[in-house]
Amino acid sequence: MFVEWCRHTSLKSRPQHDVAVRNLDKFGQMMTMKIRGGGNGAMAFYGAVRVARRVTRTGGAEALVKYQRSIEMVKVTHGGIVRISAGIEDEEDLLDDFSKALQVVERVVREGVGAE
């Protein structure tokens, strides 16, 4: 798998998941993932999405993907971290979009394309 980990309040593996269950009516749309391949993998994913918009900020009705490190003057964010804000698009369209983007990540990681 080319996602090393995923963080979202709905995941039972998340620390303090029980607190979220007790205090939230619904789980939010924000999710953070660590893409395998560091910055190269994250940039491959970020560049390959087509349904979700690539942005430098999050918020809005549409699905958004943010790769913070790509805009940092001083690199403080880990190279493989992307943030996703789910929007109002069709669920299957987004799943297909992210699946295809991860196929690009697979190719980049296996071929060692680019340098971080």
TORLUM-777456 format. One record per residue (C-alpha): z, y negated, x; residue number from 1. Coordinates in steps of 0.001 Angstrom, whole numbers, plus 500000, padded with zeros to 6 digits. Each point is the difference from the previous one (the first is absolute). Layout:
BEGIN
Z / Y / X / NUM
...
***
This chain:
BEGIN
500000 / 500000 / 500000 / 1
499189 / 496537 / 501278 / 2
502939 / 498250 / 498362 / 3
503095 / 500515 / 502163 / 4
502358 / 498702 / 497328 / 5
500039 / 498037 / 496778 / 6
502782 / 497825 / 498584 / 7
500345 / 499180 / 496318 / 8
503088 / 499641 / 497816 / 9
498887 / 502915 / 497791 / 10
500062 / 502532 / 502854 / 11
503102 / 502183 / 500073 / 12
499755 / 500129 / 503793 / 13
500615 / 496260 / 500186 / 14
503513 / 498969 / 501033 / 15
501812 / 498432 / 497040 / 16
497589 / 501558 / 497488 / 17
502997 / 500696 / 497768 / 18
500889 / 496285 / 500035 / 19
496459 / 499102 / 498942 / 20
500096 / 502535 / 497148 / 21
503254 / 498525 / 498700 / 22
498943 / 496356 / 500319 / 23
496292 / 499850 / 499207 / 24
498235 / 500442 / 496671 / 25
496728 / 500740 / 501838 / 26
499028 / 500428 / 503621 / 27
497964 / 497232 / 501618 / 28
496403 / 500040 / 501093 / 29
500654 / 499414 / 503729 / 30
499644 / 502903 / 502411 / 31
500071 / 500168 / 503801 / 32
498209 / 502703 / 501990 / 33
499790 / 500857 / 503669 / 34
496458 / 501104 / 500757 / 35
499469 / 502512 / 502826 / 36
498129 / 498559 / 502950 / 37
502010 / 496795 / 500340 / 38
498040 / 496780 / 499790 / 39
496643 / 501751 / 500182 / 40
500867 / 502226 / 497056 / 41
501427 / 497114 / 497973 / 42
496947 / 497815 / 500676 / 43
497714 / 502893 / 499033 / 44
501860 / 500398 / 496685 / 45
500135 / 496234 / 499427 / 46
496300 / 499611 / 500710 / 47
498940 / 502990 / 497895 / 48
501600 / 499138 / 496651 / 49
497494 / 498756 / 497425 / 50
501816 / 499810 / 496649 / 51
503185 / 498395 / 501312 / 52
499618 / 496560 / 501568 / 53
500874 / 499472 / 503663 / 54
502411 / 497085 / 500268 / 55
502509 / 498268 / 502273 / 56
502506 / 499503 / 497153 / 57
501014 / 502058 / 496999 / 58
500399 / 499131 / 496338 / 59
497649 / 499839 / 497050 / 60
498557 / 502292 / 497363 / 61
497518 / 501805 / 502250 / 62
500755 / 502779 / 502471 / 63
500518 / 498574 / 503476 / 64
500204 / 501520 / 503483 / 65
501648 / 498053 / 502815 / 66
499959 / 500818 / 503708 / 67
502511 / 497475 / 501337 / 68
499471 / 500721 / 503698 / 69
496370 / 498892 / 499771 / 70
501095 / 496404 / 499369 / 71
503067 / 499796 / 502261 / 72
499718 / 497751 / 503055 / 73
502920 / 501867 / 501585 / 74
499761 / 503677 / 499054 / 75
503358 / 500889 / 498425 / 76
498905 / 502380 / 497233 / 77
499312 / 503623 / 500990 / 78
496271 / 500632 / 500314 / 79
499759 / 502652 / 497301 / 80
501738 / 498195 / 497123 / 81
498047 / 498972 / 496901 / 82
501410 / 498646 / 496738 / 83
498436 / 500704 / 496653 / 84
500591 / 498083 / 496810 / 85
498673 / 502052 / 497086 / 86
498091 / 498025 / 497416 / 87
498468 / 500460 / 496590 / 88
496987 / 501985 / 501203 / 89
499363 / 503491 / 498727 / 90
502353 / 502458 / 501696 / 91
497195 / 502454 / 500819 / 92
497897 / 497222 / 501576 / 93
502873 / 499049 / 502291 / 94
500776 / 503613 / 500924 / 95
496330 / 500579 / 500817 / 96
499869 / 496770 / 502033 / 97
503099 / 500866 / 502038 / 98
498854 / 503606 / 500464 / 99
496664 / 498819 / 501424 / 100
501796 / 497488 / 502250 / 101
502213 / 502801 / 501352 / 102
496857 / 502034 / 500766 / 103
498882 / 497087 / 502197 / 104
503432 / 500027 / 501669 / 105
499587 / 503726 / 500663 / 106
496665 / 499400 / 501725 / 107
501371 / 497093 / 502056 / 108
503080 / 501933 / 501115 / 109
498118 / 503205 / 500823 / 110
497249 / 498200 / 501895 / 111
502393 / 497601 / 501726 / 112
497874 / 497039 / 498885 / 113
501119 / 496589 / 501245 / 114
502996 / 499058 / 502073 / 115
503268 / 498515 / 498822 / 116
***
